[in-house]
């Protein structure tokens, strides 16, 4: 029996590759950013581990805006991080 290939994605915070289903996708389309839980939203997407440490690393490196190829306003980033906290996995 053939095993199903697990899609891997790299977290823009810690830069580790992990299975896609363990990461949160952030989609950027026409100047808007949003958390994409379905993985099917239009536009470019970046992936983040669901923990504060990775959020902060990504924020410090400006990785989200850079990888989405768009300028993000401070309010957009803050709103995104507030929303991301809801999906944070506690160890």
HUVENMO-V363887 format. One line per field, one symbol per residue. ss: DSSP state (h for helix, s for strand, l for the rest). phi: phi as a letter, one per 20 degrees, with the letter a starting at -180 (. if undefined). A space follows every 50 residues. Layout:
ss: ???
phi: ???
//
This chain:
ss: lllllllsssslllllssshhhsssssssllssssslllllllssssssl lhhhhhhhhhhlhhhhhhlllllhhhhhhhhhhhhllllll
phi: .eeffefdcdffeemeecggfeddeddcblnddbedfemcffnfccdcfe bggfgfffffelfffffelbedfgffffffffffgfdfeee
//
